């Protein structure tokens, strides 16, 4: 699952902004690597003034984005570069174009350390994963179905 935490100044994003940005983030993963939509989780964390510091100074115009990838791993620099470019393009209207300073980083967690609804997710691009994407939910499956 891609799990995003977006730390931003209070009121940086309206409810409509959050919905649009979350949909745009979800589209990265659905369009580029065929993930089920429900794999993508975005958590907005509003930061009160003077609660985030960069270089020892208050950073009240700063957006920090932490991403954890589990469902797919990026196995080479070219793919990582394409992913970062897609992320920067997606964020631009909400962050860069609004004059915020920002930083993004991605961690990758081994897929065997992940469960959803108590189930081991199906192998990437398997028939079972395609069914999960179609139904947009976790469904018990036999490994042989994958």
C-alpha positions as CSV (number, residue, x, y, z in Angstrom):
1,X,0.0,0.0,0.0
2,X,1.2,3.5,-0.5
3,X,0.7,5.4,2.7
4,X,1.2,9.1,2.6
5,X,1.5,11.5,5.6
6,X,1.2,15.1,4.6
7,X,2.4,17.5,7.4
8,X,1.2,21.0,6.4
9,X,0.4,24.4,8.1
10,X,-3.1,24.5,9.5
11,X,-5.6,25.6,6.8
12,X,-3.1,24.9,4.0
13,X,-5.7,22.6,2.4
14,X,-9.4,22.9,2.2
15,X,-11.6,19.8,2.3
16,X,-11.9,20.1,-1.5
17,X,-8.1,20.4,-1.8
18,X,-7.7,17.3,0.3
19,X,-10.2,15.3,-1.8
20,X,-8.6,16.5,-5.1
21,X,-5.0,15.9,-3.9
22,X,-6.0,12.4,-2.5
23,X,-7.6,11.5,-5.8
24,X,-4.6,12.7,-7.7
25,X,-2.2,10.7,-5.5
26,X,-4.4,7.6,-5.9
27,X,-4.3,8.1,-9.6
28,X,-0.5,7.8,-9.6
29,X,-0.7,4.3,-8.3
30,X,-3.8,3.1,-10.2
31,X,-2.6,4.5,-13.5
32,X,1.1,3.6,-13.3
33,X,1.2,0.3,-11.4
34,X,-2.4,-0.9,-11.5
35,X,-2.9,-0.9,-7.7
36,X,-6.4,-1.2,-6.2
37,X,-7.6,2.2,-5.2
38,X,-8.2,1.1,-1.6
39,X,-4.5,0.4,-1.2
40,X,-3.8,4.2,-1.2
41,X,-4.1,5.9,2.1
42,X,-3.4,9.7,2.6
43,X,-3.3,11.2,6.1
44,X,-3.3,15.0,6.4
45,X,-1.7,16.3,9.6
46,X,-2.3,19.9,10.3
47,X,0.6,21.6,12.0
48,X,-0.1,24.6,14.3
49,X,2.1,27.6,13.9
50,X,5.6,27.2,15.3
51,X,5.3,23.5,15.7
52,X,7.5,22.5,12.8
53,X,11.1,23.5,12.7
54,X,13.6,23.3,9.9
55,X,17.3,24.0,10.6
56,X,16.3,25.1,14.2
57,X,13.9,27.8,13.0
58,X,10.1,27.8,12.8
59,X,8.9,26.7,9.3
60,X,5.4,27.9,9.1
61,X,5.4,27.8,5.3
62,X,6.7,24.2,5.0
63,X,5.0,21.0,3.8
64,X,6.6,17.7,4.7
65,X,5.5,14.5,2.9
66,X,6.4,11.0,4.1
67,X,5.5,8.1,1.8
68,X,5.7,4.5,2.6
69,X,5.5,2.0,-0.3
70,X,4.7,-1.6,0.4
71,X,2.6,-3.0,-2.5
72,X,5.3,-2.2,-5.1
73,X,9.0,-1.8,-4.8
74,X,11.1,0.4,-7.1
75,X,14.0,-1.7,-8.2
76,X,16.1,0.8,-10.1
77,X,17.0,4.4,-10.3
78,X,15.0,5.0,-13.5
79,X,11.8,3.9,-11.9
80,X,12.5,5.9,-8.8
81,X,13.2,8.9,-10.9
82,X,9.9,8.5,-12.8
83,X,8.0,8.0,-9.5
84,X,9.5,11.2,-7.9
85,X,8.7,13.2,-11.1
86,X,5.1,12.0,-11.0
87,X,4.9,12.9,-7.3
88,X,6.3,16.4,-7.9
89,X,3.9,17.0,-10.8
90,X,1.0,15.9,-8.7
91,X,2.0,18.0,-5.7
92,X,2.8,21.2,-7.7
93,X,-0.7,22.8,-7.9
94,X,-1.2,22.2,-4.2
95,X,2.2,23.0,-2.8
96,X,4.8,24.6,-5.2
97,X,2.3,26.8,-7.1
98,X,1.0,28.1,-3.7
99,X,4.4,29.2,-2.6
100,X,5.1,26.5,0.1
101,X,8.5,25.1,0.7
102,X,8.3,21.3,0.7
103,X,10.2,18.1,1.0
104,X,9.2,14.5,0.0
105,X,10.8,11.2,0.9
106,X,9.8,7.6,0.3
107,X,10.5,4.5,2.4
108,X,9.9,1.0,1.1
109,X,8.7,-1.7,3.4
110,X,9.0,-5.4,2.5
111,X,5.6,-6.6,1.2
112,X,5.7,-9.6,3.6
113,X,5.4,-7.2,6.5
114,X,1.9,-6.1,5.4
115,X,-1.6,-7.4,5.8
116,X,-5.0,-5.8,4.9
117,X,-8.2,-7.0,6.6
118,X,-6.0,-9.7,8.1
119,X,-5.2,-11.0,4.6
120,X,-1.9,-11.4,2.9
121,X,-2.3,-9.2,-0.2
122,X,-2.2,-11.1,-3.5
123,X,1.0,-11.1,-5.6
124,X,1.5,-8.0,-7.8
125,X,-0.4,-8.1,-11.1
126,X,-2.0,-11.4,-10.2
127,X,-5.6,-12.3,-11.1
128,X,-6.4,-12.1,-7.4
129,X,-5.0,-8.5,-7.2
130,X,-7.0,-7.6,-10.3
131,X,-10.1,-8.8,-8.6
132,X,-9.3,-6.7,-5.5
133,X,-8.8,-3.7,-7.8
134,X,-12.1,-4.4,-9.6
135,X,-14.0,-4.8,-6.3
136,X,-12.0,-2.1,-4.5
137,X,-11.8,-4.3,-1.4
138,X,-9.8,-7.2,0.1
139,X,-11.4,-10.5,-0.8
140,X,-10.2,-13.9,0.6
141,X,-8.4,-15.9,-2.1
142,X,-6.4,-19.0,-2.6
143,X,-2.8,-18.5,-3.5
144,X,-3.3,-20.8,-6.5
145,X,-5.7,-18.2,-7.9
146,X,-3.0,-15.6,-8.0
